[in-house]
Amino acid sequence: RIVIGLPQYHLIKCYDDVQNIAVPLGRNITSLDEYISVCRGIFEGYKKFGAVAFKDQSAYTRKIEYSNPTRGEAEKVFNWFMADPRRSASYPDGVKPLDDFLFHEFMRMARDMNLPVQLHTGHMAGIRNDIVKTNAVHLTSVIEMHRDVKFDLFHANWPYDGELLFLAKNY
């Protein structure tokens, strides 16, 4: 079954990342609002062709703890790298407000499109990855904020099974 992979859409850090996302719709992006609109259009297209969920495996590259930045904070990052195609924002400090803002926008889209969100937590494929960043307890504020979204926490959050039981019981 088709799932909509989210990391490439919210972990953007430069002009080319943004424009490459817009290629399927033949659009040139000039603002954060346009970018969000293009993402919604792509996601709706995926759903039309049978997508059954959103999927986020960001735990492989970042701590799955999402702050709640303002649109202004996110737009400042977006506008900074869009103003000069040679710029690239660094993670975490340079791009985190935008990454986190977009993640929340996509949770709202999941709610509006009535699609569950699969999140990789706990155990990861491969070796030498930092397991601490994958603990689902970091998602507590996301789950609390987006109460109308159905979440599927992958890998049972192992080895943090106690935290998973807490989240399941409370949410």
C-alpha positions in Angstrom: 0.0 0.0 0.0 1.1 3.5 -0.7 2.2 5.7 2.2 3.2 9.4 2.0 6.8 9.7 3.2 7.1 13.0 5.1 10.8 13.7 5.9 11.7 15.0 2.5 8.9 17.6 2.7 9.6 19.0 6.1 13.4 18.7 6.3 14.1 21.2 3.6 17.1 23.4 3.9 17.8 25.2 0.7 16.2 26.7 -2.4 16.8 23.5 -4.5 15.0 21.3 -2.0 12.0 23.5 -2.2 11.9 23.7 -6.0 12.5 19.9 -6.4 9.4 19.2 -4.3 7.3 21.4 -6.7 8.5 19.7 -9.9 5.6 17.2 -10.1 3.1 20.1 -10.1 5.1 22.3 -12.5 5.3 25.1 -10.0 8.0 27.6 -9.0 7.8 28.3 -5.2 8.4 31.8 -3.9 6.8 31.8 -0.4 6.2 29.5 2.5 2.4 29.6 1.8 3.0 28.4 -1.7 5.2 25.6 -0.5 2.6 24.4 2.0 -0.1 24.6 -0.8 2.1 22.5 -3.1 2.7 19.9 -0.4 -1.0 19.7 0.2 -1.6 19.2 -3.5 1.0 16.4 -3.7 -0.4 14.7 -0.6 -4.0 14.9 -2.0 -2.7 13.4 -5.2 -1.2 10.5 -3.3 -4.5 9.9 -1.5 -6.4 10.0 -4.7 -4.1 7.2 -6.0 -4.6 5.1 -2.9 -2.3 6.3 -0.1 -3.5 5.0 3.2 -1.2 6.9 5.6 1.5 9.4 6.2 4.9 8.0 7.3 7.7 9.7 9.1 11.1 8.1 9.7 12.8 11.3 10.9 14.2 9.4 13.9 17.0 8.2 11.6 18.3 11.8 11.2 16.9 13.8 14.2 15.5 13.6 17.6 11.7 13.1 17.3 10.9 16.0 19.5 9.1 18.8 17.7 8.7 22.3 19.2 5.8 24.5 18.2 7.5 27.4 16.4 5.5 30.3 15.0 4.9 30.8 11.3 7.1 33.9 11.6 10.0 31.8 13.0 9.6 29.2 10.2 9.2 31.8 7.5 12.4 33.6 8.6 14.4 30.4 7.9 12.5 29.7 4.6 12.9 33.3 3.3 16.6 33.3 4.3 17.5 30.4 2.0 15.0 31.3 -0.7 16.5 34.8 -1.1 19.8 33.3 -2.3 19.8 29.9 -4.0 23.4 29.3 -2.9 22.4 29.3 0.8 21.7 26.2 2.8 20.4 26.2 6.4 22.2 23.9 8.8 20.5 21.4 11.1 19.6 21.6 13.9 20.0 25.3 14.7 19.5 26.8 11.2 16.5 24.8 10.0 14.7 23.4 13.1 12.0 26.1 13.4 11.0 25.4 9.8 11.3 21.6 10.1 9.1 21.6 13.2 6.6 24.1 11.8 6.1 22.0 8.7 5.8 18.8 10.6 2.9 20.3 12.6 1.3 21.6 9.3 1.5 18.0 7.9 -0.2 16.6 11.1 -3.0 19.0 10.4 -3.2 17.8 6.8 -3.3 14.2 8.0 -6.2 15.2 10.2 -8.0 17.0 7.4 -7.4 14.1 5.0 -8.4 11.5 7.6 -5.1 9.6 7.2 -3.2 8.0 10.1 0.5 8.9 10.7 3.1 6.1 11.1 6.1 7.2 13.1 9.4 5.3 13.5 10.3 5.0 17.2 12.7 2.9 19.2 14.7 0.3 17.3 16.2 1.4 13.9 17.6 -0.6 11.0 21.3 -0.7 10.6 23.9 0.0 13.3 25.6 2.8 15.1 22.6 5.1 15.3 21.7 7.1 18.4 18.7 5.3 20.0 18.0 8.1 22.5 16.6 10.3 19.7 14.0 7.7 18.8 12.1 7.5 22.1 8.4 8.1 21.5 8.2 10.0 24.8 9.6 12.9 22.8 6.3 12.9 20.8 4.1 13.6 23.8 3.5 17.2 22.9 2.8 16.3 19.3 0.3 13.6 20.3 -1.3 15.9 22.9 -1.6 18.8 20.4 -2.9 16.7 17.5 -5.6 14.8 19.3 -7.6 14.2 16.1 -4.7 12.4 14.4 -4.3 8.6 14.6 -0.7 7.7 15.3 0.9 4.3 14.7 4.2 4.1 16.6 6.5 1.6 14.9 8.8 -1.0 16.5 6.8 -0.7 19.8 9.3 2.0 20.8 11.7 -0.8 21.8 13.7 -0.7 24.1 11.5 2.1 25.7 8.5 -0.1 26.2 7.5 1.5 29.5 7.2 4.9 27.8 5.1 3.3 25.0 2.7 1.8 27.6 2.4 5.3 29.2 1.6 6.9 25.9 -0.9 4.2 24.9 -2.7 4.4 28.3 -2.9 8.2 28.2 -3.5 8.9 24.5 
